Amino acid sequence: MKRFSLLLFMLAFVFSQFQPVVKADDYDVVYFGSKLCSGCQEVEASGVFDELEAQGLNVKKYILEDDSSYTGIFRNYQYTYGVKDSEKAVPILFVGDTFVNGVENIKKMTFNEEIKTLAQTPMLPIEEAPAGGIQIVYLMLLGLLDGINPCAIAMLIIFISLLGFSKEKKVLLKVSITFMSAIFISYFLFGTILFRFLSVFAHLGFLVTVVPYVILGISVVLFLLNFYDYLVTRKQQYDKVKNQLPKGIQRFNRNLMKKFTDAMENDSIYMYVITFVLGLIISVTEFLCTGQAYLTAILHLIHFSDHLMRGILLLFMYNILFILPLIIITVIAVKTKSVMGVTVFMREKLHIVKLINAIVFLAIGIYYIFVIIG
């Protein structure tokens, strides 16, 4: 456990260093815009930059799609100038010791020479924004929490029990690892694609404004569902649990597993191919349940992301922690030859898992209330 904690600390430190370094700019005005922003296109077409140059100002333009490092530079400017989350959309100008955002404000203050007046004050020395160590811890804990989700664990236990326990423990272990690898790969790829796609729009006003409210809404709903489930599972009223897969999908998954495992041949390549495909299919059907925390983590990462590669590495670590409980359960089940024992233990502790989930989502909700009110 100590070695694992040390590994997490070292990885967090490495990720925290994934921060673009901002050199001191010798400009009067620094502008950030986007090719995807209609307001930015309006600023360009209005002749703002020709006017600023005509007033004798040295302007630096950063178009965020032109270079991936610009996102990190943008975040450093936001941090230095104290830009609130609700004001982080482009277009935005940094001048003197302040900033001007919004199309109409930029146009108005340019043509009445207010920007020129503000530029008489030297620009602030640009500081590196904190790497957000708390954000790393937040994502890692959410990944571990997602890993103890009863939906994911239940499917693994059913899978192992369907294989049956023979003397060939190595075969069972290899098949289980193949199954979990398929889940890991599918979740990581899906998360990476979604993160990459939404990151393109992360600097636009819509996402800047909406994402905190979306995460808050998801967190409130999941808190209420998990707290309700905690109350009913504490009374062992498992039939009343709300936050779980629909019964139809549960039956589909069980039937699918049974058909696949019945078709397997002992320790053949065909068996591992079937297992991998099964893992991919199950991961898709399970996403309705396990994807709740994952989606929250991706949205959070987009909202606070400052570097694409750093975000992908964090998603990788999230998914490592997501399958960690599955690995532990597999090893225990194979060693003890007791799937039933693991099942009973998980059922007895289900109310604790639900309570932990409720507390975490409550904390996320409270955090984003403060983000929204600034």
C-alpha positions in Angstrom: 0.0 0.0 0.0 2.9 2.4 0.8 4.4 1.6 -2.6 1.1 2.3 -4.3 0.7 5.6 -2.5 4.3 6.6 -3.4 3.5 5.7 -7.0 0.5 7.9 -7.0 2.4 10.8 -5.5 5.2 10.5 -8.1 2.7 10.4 -11.0 0.8 13.4 -9.6 4.1 15.3 -9.4 5.0 14.4 -13.0 1.5 15.5 -14.2 1.9 18.7 -12.3 4.9 19.5 -14.4 3.0 19.3 -17.6 2.6 23.0 -17.7 3.5 25.2 -20.7 6.1 27.8 -19.6 5.1 31.4 -20.5 7.9 33.7 -21.5 7.5 37.4 -20.6 5.7 39.2 -23.4 6.8 42.6 -24.6 3.4 43.7 -25.9 0.9 46.4 -25.1 -2.1 44.2 -25.8 -2.5 40.4 -25.8 -5.6 38.9 -27.5 -7.0 35.4 -27.3 -9.5 34.2 -29.8 -10.7 31.1 -31.7 -11.5 30.1 -35.2 -14.7 28.5 -33.9 -16.0 31.6 -32.1 -18.4 33.9 -34.1 -17.7 36.7 -31.7 -14.0 36.4 -32.5 -14.7 36.5 -36.2 -16.7 39.7 -35.6 -13.8 41.3 -33.8 -11.5 40.4 -36.6 -13.9 41.8 -39.3 -14.5 45.0 -37.4 -11.0 46.3 -37.9 -10.1 46.3 -34.2 -6.6 45.2 -34.7 -5.8 47.6 -37.5 -7.1 50.4 -35.2 -5.0 49.3 -32.3 -1.9 49.2 -34.5 -2.8 52.6 -35.9 -2.9 53.9 -32.3 0.7 52.8 -32.0 0.0 49.7 -29.8 1.9 46.4 -30.2 -0.6 43.6 -30.3 0.0 39.9 -29.8 -2.8 37.6 -31.1 -3.2 34.0 -29.9 -5.7 31.9 -31.9 -6.1 28.9 -29.7 -6.4 26.3 -32.5 -3.1 27.3 -34.0 -1.0 25.7 -31.3 -1.9 23.3 -28.5 0.4 25.2 -26.1 -1.7 28.4 -26.4 -4.4 26.8 -24.1 -1.8 26.7 -21.3 -0.7 30.3 -22.0 -4.3 31.4 -21.9 -4.8 29.8 -18.6 -1.7 31.5 -17.2 -3.1 34.9 -18.3 -6.4 34.1 -16.7 -4.7 33.2 -13.5 -2.5 36.3 -13.5 -5.3 38.7 -14.2 -7.8 37.0 -11.9 -10.4 36.1 -14.6 -13.4 34.4 -13.1 -14.7 31.1 -14.5 -17.8 32.8 -15.8 -15.6 35.3 -17.8 -13.1 32.9 -19.3 -14.7 32.8 -22.8 -13.0 34.2 -25.9 -12.7 36.9 -27.3 -10.7 38.6 -24.6 -8.0 41.2 -24.5 -5.4 41.6 -21.7 -4.1 45.2 -21.4 -2.3 47.0 -18.7 -3.4 45.6 -15.4 -6.8 44.5 -16.5 -8.7 42.6 -19.2 -11.6 43.4 -21.6 -13.9 40.6 -22.8 -16.9 40.4 -25.0 -17.3 41.6 -28.6 -19.1 44.9 -28.0 -16.7 45.9 -25.1 -13.6 45.2 -27.2 -15.0 47.2 -30.2 -16.2 50.1 -28.1 -13.1 50.5 -26.0 -10.8 50.2 -29.0 -12.4 52.8 -31.1 -12.9 55.3 -28.3 -9.2 54.8 -27.4 -9.9 53.4 -23.9 -7.7 50.5 -24.7 -4.9 52.9 -25.6 -5.3 54.7 -22.2 -5.2 51.3 -20.3 -2.1 50.4 -22.2 -0.2 53.2 -20.6 0.0 51.0 -17.5 2.5 48.2 -18.0 1.2 44.7 -18.3 1.4 42.4 -15.3 4.2 39.9 -15.2 2.7 36.6 -16.3 2.6 33.9 -13.6 2.3 30.2 -14.1 -1.1 29.0 -13.0 -1.0 26.3 -10.3 -0.9 22.8 -11.8 -4.0 22.0 -9.8 -2.8 19.2 -7.6 -6.2 19.1 -5.9 -7.7 18.5 -9.4 -5.4 15.5 -9.8 -6.4 14.0 -6.4 -10.1 14.7 -7.2 -9.9 12.8 -10.5 -7.9 9.9 -9.0 -10.4 9.5 -6.1 -13.3 9.6 -8.6 -11.7 6.9 -10.6 -11.3 4.7 -7.6 -14.8 5.4 -6.5 -16.1 4.5 -10.0 -14.1 1.2 -9.7 -16.0 0.1 -6.6 -19.3 0.8 -8.4 -21.5 -2.3 -7.8 -22.4 -2.4 -11.5 -18.8 -3.0 -12.6 -18.1 -5.4 -9.8 -21.3 -7.4 -10.3 -20.5 -8.1 -14.0 -17.0 -9.3 -13.2 -18.2 -11.6 -10.5 -20.9 -13.1 -12.8 -18.2 -13.5 -15.5 -15.8 -15.4 -13.2 -18.6 -17.6 -11.8 -19.8 -18.6 -15.3 -16.2 -19.7 -16.1 -16.3 -22.1 -13.2 -13.3 -22.9 -11.0 -11.1 -25.6 -12.4 -7.6 -26.6 -11.5 -6.3 -24.3 -14.2 -6.1 -21.1 -12.2 -3.7 -19.6 -14.7 -6.2 -20.0 -17.5 -8.9 -18.4 -15.4 -6.6 -15.5 -14.4 -5.6 -14.9 -18.0 -9.2 -14.9 -19.2 -10.2 -12.5 -16.4 -7.3 -10.1 -17.3 -8.4 -10.2 -20.9 -11.9 -9.3 -19.9 -10.7 -6.4 -17.7 -8.3 -5.2 -20.4 -11.2 -4.9 -22.9 -13.1 -2.8 -20.4 -10.0 -0.6 -19.7 -9.3 -0.1 -23.4 -12.8 0.8 -24.3 -13.3 3.2 -21.4 -10.0 4.9 -22.0 -10.6 5.3 -25.7 -14.1 6.6 -25.3 -13.0 9.0 -22.6 -10.0 10.2 -24.7 -12.2 10.8 -27.8 -14.9 12.6 -25.8 -12.3 14.7 -23.9 -10.4 15.6 -27.2 -13.7 16.5 -28.9 -15.1 18.7 -26.2 -11.7 20.3 -25.5 -11.8 22.0 -28.9 -14.8 24.0 -27.6 -13.6 24.4 -24.0 -12.7 28.1 -24.4 -16.0 29.1 -26.0 -18.6 30.9 -24.0 -21.2 28.1 -24.1 -19.0 25.5 -22.4 -17.4 27.9 -20.0 -20.9 28.9 -18.8 -22.8 25.7 -19.0 -20.3 23.0 -17.9 -20.2 24.0 -14.2 -24.1 23.9 -14.1 -24.1 20.5 -15.9 -21.6 19.0 -13.4 -23.6 20.5 -10.5 -26.8 19.0 -11.8 -25.3 15.5 -12.3 -23.8 15.7 -8.9 -27.0 16.6 -7.2 -28.9 13.8 -8.9 -26.3 11.2 -8.1 -26.1 12.4 -4.5 -29.8 11.9 -4.1 -29.9 8.5 -5.8 -26.9 7.2 -3.9 -28.2 8.5 -0.5 -31.6 6.9 -1.2 -29.8 3.6 -2.1 -27.8 3.9 1.1 -30.9 4.1 3.2 -32.6 1.1 1.5 -29.5 -1.1 1.4 -28.8 -0.4 5.0 -32.2 -2.1 5.7 -31.2 -4.8 3.2 -34.1 -3.8 0.8 -32.0 -4.5 -2.2 -35.0 -4.6 -4.6 -35.6 -0.9 -4.0 -32.1 0.2 -5.2 -32.5 3.0 -7.8 -29.0 3.7 -9.1 -28.4 0.6 -11.1 -28.8 -0.8 -14.6 -32.3 -1.4 -15.9 -33.4 -5.0 -15.4 -33.6 -5.6 -19.1 -29.9 -4.7 -19.6 -28.9 -6.7 -16.6 -30.6 -9.8 -18.1 -29.1 -9.1 -21.5 -25.6 -9.0 -20.0 -26.1 -12.2 -18.0 -27.5 -14.0 -21.0 -24.7 -12.7 -23.2 -22.0 -13.8 -20.8 -23.5 -17.3 -20.5 -23.6 -17.8 -24.3 -20.0 -16.6 -24.7 -18.6 -18.6 -21.8 -20.5 -21.8 -23.0 -18.8 -21.4 -26.4 -15.3 -21.1 -25.0 -12.7 -23.8 -25.5 -10.2 -24.4 -22.7 -7.1 -22.2 -23.1 -7.4 -21.6 -26.8 -6.8 -18.3 -28.7 -10.4 -18.4 -29.7 -11.4 -18.2 -26.0 -9.4 -15.0 -25.5 -10.8 -13.4 -28.6 -14.3 -14.1 -27.4 -13.5 -12.8 -23.9 -12.1 -9.6 -25.3 -15.2 -9.0 -27.5 -17.4 -9.8 -24.6 -15.6 -7.2 -22.4 -16.1 -4.5 -25.1 -19.8 -5.2 -25.4 -20.3 -5.3 -21.6 -18.4 -2.0 -21.2 -20.9 -0.3 -23.6 -24.0 -1.7 -21.8 -22.5 -0.9 -18.4 -21.8 2.7 -19.3 -25.3 3.8 -18.2 -24.3 2.9 -14.7 -20.5 3.3 -14.4 -20.4 6.2 -16.9 -22.0 8.6 -14.4 -18.8 9.3 -12.5 -16.7 9.1 -15.6 -18.7 11.7 -17.4 -18.5 14.0 -14.4 -14.7 13.5 -14.4 -14.3 14.3 -18.1 -16.4 17.4 -17.8 -14.4 18.5 -14.8 -11.2 17.9 -16.7 -12.4 19.9 -19.7 -13.3 22.8 -17.4 -9.9 22.9 -15.7 -7.7 21.5 -18.5 -4.7 23.4 -19.5 -2.9 20.8 -21.7 -4.2 18.1 -23.9 -1.5 15.5 -23.2 -1.8 16.1 -19.5 -5.5 15.5 -19.7 -5.1 12.2 -21.6 -2.5 11.0 -19.0 -4.9 11.8 -16.2 -7.6 9.9 -18.0 -5.2 7.0 -18.3 -4.6 7.1 -14.5 -8.3 7.4 -13.9 -9.0 4.2 -15.8 -6.1 2.4 -14.1 -7.8 3.2 -10.7 -11.1 2.3 -12.2 -10.1 -1.3 -12.9 -7.9 -1.7 -9.7 -10.8 -3.0 -7.6 -11.7 -5.4 -10.3 -8.1 -6.7 -10.3 -8.1 -7.1 -6.6 -11.4 -9.0 -6.6 -10.2 -11.3 -9.4 -7.1 -12.2 -7.5 -9.1 -12.9 -4.3 -11.8 -14.9 -6.1 -9.2 -17.0 -8.0 -7.0 -17.7 -4.9 -9.9 -18.5 -2.5 -12.0 -20.3 -5.2 -15.0 -18.5 -3.6 -17.0 -16.2 -5.9 -19.9 -16.6 -3.4 -17.8 -15.3 -0.6 -16.8 -12.2 -2.6 -20.5 -11.7 -3.6 -21.7 -11.9 0.0 -19.0 -9.5 1.2 -19.9 -6.9 -1.5 -23.6 -7.2 -0.7 -23.0 -6.8 3.0 -20.9 -3.6 2.3 -23.1 -2.2 -0.4 -24.6 0.4 1.9 -21.1 1.7 2.7 -20.3 1.9 -1.0 -23.5 3.9 -1.6 -22.8 6.2 1.3 -19.3 7.0 0.1 -20.7 7.7 -3.4 -23.3 10.0 -1.9 -20.7 11.9 0.1 -18.3 12.3 -2.9 -21.0 13.6 -5.2 -22.3 16.0 -2.4 -18.7 17.3 -2.1 -18.5 17.8 -5.9 -21.8 19.6 -5.9 -20.8 22.0 -3.1 -17.5 22.6 -4.9 -19.2 23.6 -8.1 -21.7 25.9 -6.2 -18.6 27.9 -5.2 -17.3 27.8 -8.7 -20.5 29.2 -10.1 -20.9 32.0 -7.6 -17.2 32.8 -8.1 
